Amino acid sequence: MSNIYEYIKMAIHNIMANKGRSFLTMLGIIIGIASVITIIAAGDGVRAYMNSQLEAVGTNTVIISVDTEEGSENDLITNEDIEALLENEMVRAATPQLTGYGTGSFRKSTIMASIYCGTEGMETANGVSMVSGSFFTESDNLSARNVCVIDDVVAQKFFGTTDVIGLEVTLEYKDNMKSYRIVGVCKSPYSGFVTDDMLDFLPGTFYVPLNSGLTLLNEKAQYSSLYLISNDKSQNSAMSDAAVRILEARHNNAGRSIYYSQDLSSQLDMINDVMGLVTNFIAAVAAISLMVGGIGVMNIMLVSVTERTREIGIRKSLGAKTNAILLQFLTESTIITLIGGLIGLVFGVIGAYIFCTIGGFPPVFTPISIIGTVLFSAGVGIIFGVYPAKKAAQMSPIEALRHD
């Protein structure tokens, strides 16, 4: 153990004696480790953020769609179909979602508006997070009341506050115009995806009851897709199968594969798999710079062996064993890459925070990724330091002492 301590002291002394050269040798390791740490932390951050967003929408959500190429207008989903689907005990909520892009106005203020029409189940299907008030109710929809939920950005633009329950805004779509009473304020669906400055340039979000929105958007009560929310995601598959059978029976089109389902829970798993593959691939590409850095370490250690040939000869003539010389130079190459790895770790963490802050999501650091990359950098030092160390250890003491 005392010998190892001496080797470490000698390695640090030699590194400090050639600061510039040592730093340039470490540079490839620093860049490689920083790149890998940044990429893994950012990739895991994106994956965690996307998971949280999809889970907010609900992994117990299934989308039932109509194949409009195979089907006809008679195969579209109706309000009566929705009522029939809601009778199934596995279905907690169901809603179509019609979207129109128009304008919203209050007094002299006007903004672009994304108008979403659906039943009260749209709150769960879209993962709406309420700030004040409440989402519109089943009664609001059945009575076709002109009520709406606006996002907090719209509330601030129009009224300067989110305390706006009971106030009215006007929505206009093409030639249709209606006044809606605000019953709730929700968090903007863009929050977290973009910066606060960018929110000012995005359309405001307005949720209105389906039966009121149909007249505003001049749409029929026939839908090409429908969101179904189960009581538990384990019921998703059975619920979607049952929904398709109900729709086929009601429209008398069984066997034509008119209706198909998309499970958001399975999409979440697919996204995780894809993101994992992409992150690992990019990290592997970044790790190539570690190999380049390792070659740089081997090169500089060969130079160091050449410069210290007489020192090696003197140590051997005084009784130093071959393994002692081997360990001395192997320790030095390992220390160089380990220091480079630690510096790269610091820059990687900083880079991950900068990159993720710009992207609007937090980085995710795991002990395995941090410890693994640092140990990998030390391993690079060992692997690429073996050849120079063996060359030094196998020198003849007589030839070494003769070296000029």
Buried (B, 14 or more C-beta within 10 A) or exposed (E): EEEEEBBBEBBBEBBEEBEEEBBEBBBBBBBBBBBBBBBBBBBBBBBBBBBEBBBEBBBBBBBBBBEEEEBEEEBBBBBEBBEBBBEBEBBBBBBBBBEBEBBBBBEEEBBEBBBBBBBBBBBBBBBBBBBBBBBBBEEBBEEBBBBBBBBBBBBBBBBEEBEBBEBEBBBBBEEEEBEBEBBBBBBBBBBEBBEEEEBEEBBBBBBBBBBBBBEBBEBEBBBBBBBBBBEEBEBBBEBBEBBBEBBBEBBEBEEEEBBEBEBBBBBBEEBBEEBEEBBEEBBEEBBEBBBEBBEBBBEBBBBBBEEBBEBBBBBBEEEBEEEBBBBBBBBBBBBBBBBBBBBBBEBBBEBBBEBBEEBBBBBBBEEEBBEEBBEBBBBBBBBBBBBBBBBBBEBEBEEBBEEE
